[in-house]
Amino acid sequence: MPTKLLRITLLLCCISIISGCSVVAPSQGYRQAGSTAAPWQISGELYDFTNVKIFINGAKVIDERLSLLSGDGEFQSRYDGKNIVANCSTSAGLLTTATRCMVFVENEKAATLSF
């Protein structure tokens, strides 16, 4: 019986590793200087430790991979006719790693997403 339990445990561990994990950065509001429009909601998701997805008002504007060697990346896109840039970097601690993406709209800092 212990062998069967061990097999089930190993199988569950493998499934959880293969399925990956996702970390979501909370939404942040952004309104361009001088604008009276409703603020954009900028949010993000880090999937499998390297895949960065950034959303504006629910629309995916960036879906790219961080460097496997450095954990960094700079990504560009467009949303609503505006240039979007995300500068992402990963820092490693003793027990954890943290990824941070600074999002810019038309060269103006719009949000800092932390995963």
Secondary structure, 3 states (H helix, E strand, C coil): CHHHHHHHHHHHHHHHHHHCCEEEEEEEEECCCCCCCCCEEEEEEEECCCEEEEEECCEEEEEEECCCCCCCEEEEEEECCEEEEEEEEEEECCCCEEEEEEEEECCEEEEEEEC
